[in-house]
Amino acid sequence: MVRPVARSRGRETVDIALLIPSSGPAGLFGPSTEACATLAVEDINAAGGILDRPVRLHPVDAGAPLPTVAAEIDRLVRTGRVDGVVGWHLSNARKVVTPVTAGRVPYVYTTFYEGGEDSDGVYMVGETPDQQLFPALRWLRSELGITRWCVVGNDYVWPRETARVTREFAWGGGIDVVGESYVPLGGRDFGAALDMVRESSAQGVLLFMVGADCAAFNRAFARAGLDERRIRLSMMIGEDVLYAGGAESTRGLYTASGYFESVVSPEGMDFGSRYTRRFGTFAPALNNIGESCYEGLLLFASLAEAARSLDLRDIERHAHHVSYGGPRGEVRVRGAHTTQPVFLADADALHFSVLAELSA
């Protein structure tokens, strides 16, 4: 049973739990997500805050054991320490957080994910497969003739569910999924997955792996020579993963996202330059995963300002009017999700080069 929220009285700030990974396989993304969230709060506060109150973040490690994550978010919400939750984290963390936020506080989930989330008060910045993965598969089929794929993923909800909906899409999309292999989070035994790829008829590998696991698999894939005849489409990857894997592991590597630093637009270029000025030349690599936390906080602020309230029912009544301008251009709320351009890119050594804007 979800316990009621003890609303803080007289607090002069809007307090948000920032749920991002600082440990575990996704911990590789922690520095960039924290930096982008910090920049977002500074920008929001410079513009007057939320509801005329400055914003304050309370970081929570999304890489901690799941019961610990759920208990910490529940404590912060139940005691009135926070007015909402924002963050980039894995779907298995989202699954334990939604039961303790639903109907209580707004929760903005910034990760592209498998789709289907409908918990009360949850809003999503990230792309779903029909916005991101399926258009990328259609483009690679049309432009490169890639129709046969195998799946290599971590063994948890996002890879498993994304593979399931991909099989459904493939049945009517002129695409075949010819094999699947899953590795535990944090695992480094890729032998079965590499053998499956080698022995299959696949022209490409759909890579649903996380952070450091993805970088380690890419190194193993290249050492095995499997990058000579097969491409990879990796759906949770940023420049920090390229750096961790090394330039020799990125041949034939593609991804799709709503944000790349290399997209030439006034909004994106301004964001990149401000990020570098704020955090310096040796800042965490700016990537789509970190940037999503900036977007998530802009969305949270926009939802609250449109409703002139942090109450879920007020936000729900006004959400369909919400839009904001950010590094991705104009973003609009549609239901519990957002609409935005999505781009396909390939890896050029340690950077991503945008090839096309995808059509959903």
Disulfide bonds with the S-S distance in Angstrom:
none
